[in-house]
Structure formats: C-alpha cells, structure tokens
Amino acid sequence: MSLELPIPIAAYVAANARLDIDGMLAPFAADAVLRDNGAVLQGHAELRHLFEEAVVAVRAIFTPDTVRHEDDQVVVEGPAHGDFKGSPIRFTYRFTLENDVIKALEITA
C-alpha cells in the first residue's frame, strides 16, 4: 500500500530510506524546529548533526504506514528499523508544513 504523503514529507521519507543527509535536510525550512526525545533543535546545522548521529550512524530508516491530518499538522506513523537498541521502534512524526517546506517536526515513540 502506498501512502499519499505531501511532497516535502515524501521527499524526507525517500531520502531517509537512502540515508541521504542532504536529501533529508532539503525539505526543511532553513529555520525549521525539530523536537525529538526532549531535545529541541533548530536550523539545518543542528538538524544535520542529529541526522548524522541518530539516523545515519545507526542506519535508522523510518517506514510510514499511516498518515492523517490533525489540526494544522500531518501525522505520520510507522516503524523505524536500524542498528539501535529496541529496533524496530514505532514512531509518530507530527509535521507542520508551510509554503511547501517542513517548518516543524515533533518525533515521539
């Protein structure tokens, strides 16, 4: 089953599947905010560091299996598989889009 994801989210997911950091960053606004596991990161430099350390280093690939709209967010859920403790872990990604880019992302397990 193929999910109908908004273009910036689909681009992020596709780049994550390739472990392509530049591709993962491309759909984010320059000042995007990412909340993950209590940490709040802002901007491409901080996001790049997170992607290098918490995604590519452990080969974490998110495979969405559901998508829904809640208020002004696109909520995408699915497992992430990789070389990390507890893999696979089911995650919820709450994307806020603005002008065809990802303005904010909150990730919870």
LOKOL-489426 format. One record per residue (C-alpha): residue in one letter; chain; residue number from 1; x, y, z. Coordinates in steps of 0.5 Angstrom, whole numbers, plus 2048, in hexadecimal, padded with zeros to 3 digits. Layout:
BEGIN
+----+----+-----+-----+-----+-----+
: aa : ch :   i :  c1 :  c2 :  c3 :
+----+----+-----+-----+-----+-----+
:  a :  A : NUM :   X :   Y :   Z :
...
+----+----+-----+-----+-----+-----+
This chain:
BEGIN
+----+----+-----+-----+-----+-----+
: aa : ch :   i :  c1 :  c2 :  c3 :
+----+----+-----+-----+-----+-----+
:  m :  A :   1 : 800 : 800 : 800 :
:  s :  A :   2 : 803 : 807 : 7FE :
:  l :  A :   3 : 801 : 80D : 803 :
:  e :  A :   4 : 7FF : 814 : 800 :
:  l :  A :   5 : 804 : 818 : 803 :
:  p :  A :   6 : 805 : 81F : 802 :
:  i :  A :   7 : 80B : 821 : 7FD :
:  p :  A :   8 : 810 : 823 : 803 :
:  i :  A :   9 : 80F : 81D : 807 :
:  a :  A :  10 : 80F : 818 : 802 :
:  a :  A :  11 : 816 : 81B : 800 :
:  y :  A :  12 : 818 : 81B : 807 :
:  v :  A :  13 : 816 : 814 : 808 :
:  a :  A :  14 : 819 : 812 : 801 :
:  a :  A :  15 : 820 : 815 : 803 :
:  n :  A :  16 : 820 : 812 : 80A :
:  a :  A :  17 : 81F : 80B : 806 :
:  r :  A :  18 : 825 : 80C : 802 :
:  l :  A :  19 : 829 : 80F : 809 :
:  d :  A :  20 : 82A : 815 : 805 :
:  i :  A :  21 : 82B : 81B : 80A :
:  d :  A :  22 : 82B : 821 : 804 :
:  g :  A :  23 : 824 : 81E : 802 :
:  m :  A :  24 : 821 : 81D : 809 :
:  l :  A :  25 : 823 : 825 : 80A :
:  a :  A :  26 : 821 : 827 : 803 :
:  p :  A :  27 : 819 : 827 : 805 :
:  f :  A :  28 : 81A : 82B : 80C :
:  a :  A :  29 : 81A : 833 : 80C :
:  a :  A :  30 : 820 : 836 : 80E :
:  d :  A :  31 : 81E : 838 : 815 :
:  a :  A :  32 : 81A : 831 : 816 :
:  v :  A :  33 : 819 : 82F : 81D :
:  l :  A :  34 : 819 : 827 : 81F :
:  r :  A :  35 : 817 : 824 : 825 :
:  d :  A :  36 : 81A : 81D : 827 :
:  n :  A :  37 : 81A : 81A : 82D :
:  g :  A :  38 : 81A : 820 : 832 :
:  a :  A :  39 : 81F : 824 : 82D :
:  v :  A :  40 : 81D : 82A : 829 :
:  l :  A :  41 : 822 : 82B : 823 :
:  q :  A :  42 : 821 : 831 : 81E :
:  g :  A :  43 : 824 : 832 : 817 :
:  h :  A :  44 : 828 : 82E : 812 :
:  a :  A :  45 : 82E : 82E : 816 :
:  e :  A :  46 : 82B : 82B : 81C :
:  l :  A :  47 : 827 : 826 : 818 :
:  r :  A :  48 : 82D : 824 : 814 :
:  h :  A :  49 : 830 : 822 : 81B :
:  l :  A :  50 : 82A : 81E : 81D :
:  f :  A :  51 : 829 : 81A : 817 :
:  e :  A :  52 : 831 : 818 : 817 :
:  e :  A :  53 : 831 : 816 : 81E :
:  a :  A :  54 : 82A : 813 : 81F :
:  v :  A :  55 : 828 : 811 : 818 :
:  v :  A :  56 : 82E : 80F : 813 :
:  a :  A :  57 : 832 : 80D : 818 :
:  v :  A :  58 : 82D : 807 : 81B :
:  r :  A :  59 : 82A : 806 : 814 :
:  a :  A :  60 : 823 : 808 : 816 :
:  i :  A :  61 : 81E : 808 : 811 :
:  f :  A :  62 : 817 : 80A : 812 :
:  t :  A :  63 : 812 : 807 : 80E :
:  p :  A :  64 : 80B : 80A : 80F :
:  d :  A :  65 : 805 : 806 : 80F :
:  t :  A :  66 : 7FF : 80B : 811 :
:  v :  A :  67 : 7FE : 812 : 80F :
:  r :  A :  68 : 7F9 : 817 : 812 :
:  h :  A :  69 : 7F7 : 81E : 813 :
:  e :  A :  70 : 7F6 : 821 : 81A :
:  d :  A :  71 : 7F5 : 829 : 81A :
:  d :  A :  72 : 7FB : 82C : 816 :
:  q :  A :  73 : 7FF : 826 : 816 :
:  v :  A :  74 : 801 : 820 : 812 :
:  v :  A :  75 : 801 : 81A : 817 :
:  v :  A :  76 : 805 : 814 : 814 :
:  e :  A :  77 : 806 : 80E : 818 :
:  g :  A :  78 : 80B : 807 : 817 :
:  p :  A :  79 : 811 : 803 : 819 :
:  a :  A :  80 : 818 : 805 : 819 :
:  h :  A :  81 : 81D : 800 : 817 :
:  g :  A :  82 : 824 : 800 : 818 :
:  d :  A :  83 : 82A : 7FE : 81C :
:  f :  A :  84 : 828 : 801 : 823 :
:  k :  A :  85 : 825 : 7FE : 82A :
:  g :  A :  86 : 81E : 7FC : 829 :
:  s :  A :  87 : 81D : 7FC : 821 :
:  p :  A :  88 : 818 : 7FD : 81F :
:  i :  A :  89 : 815 : 802 : 823 :
:  r :  A :  90 : 80E : 805 : 821 :
:  f :  A :  91 : 80F : 80D : 820 :
:  t :  A :  92 : 80A : 812 : 81F :
:  y :  A :  93 : 80C : 818 : 81B :
:  r :  A :  94 : 808 : 81F : 81B :
:  f :  A :  95 : 80A : 823 : 815 :
:  t :  A :  96 : 808 : 82A : 815 :
:  l :  A :  97 : 808 : 82D : 80D :
:  e :  A :  98 : 809 : 834 : 80B :
:  n :  A :  99 : 80A : 836 : 804 :
:  d :  A : 100 : 80C : 82F : 801 :
:  v :  A : 101 : 811 : 82E : 807 :
:  i :  A : 102 : 811 : 82B : 80D :
:  k :  A : 103 : 811 : 830 : 813 :
:  a :  A : 104 : 811 : 82C : 819 :
:  l :  A : 105 : 811 : 824 : 81A :
:  e :  A : 106 : 810 : 821 : 821 :
:  i :  A : 107 : 812 : 81A : 822 :
:  t :  A : 108 : 80F : 815 : 827 :
:  a :  A : 109 : 810 : 80E : 828 :
+----+----+-----+-----+-----+-----+
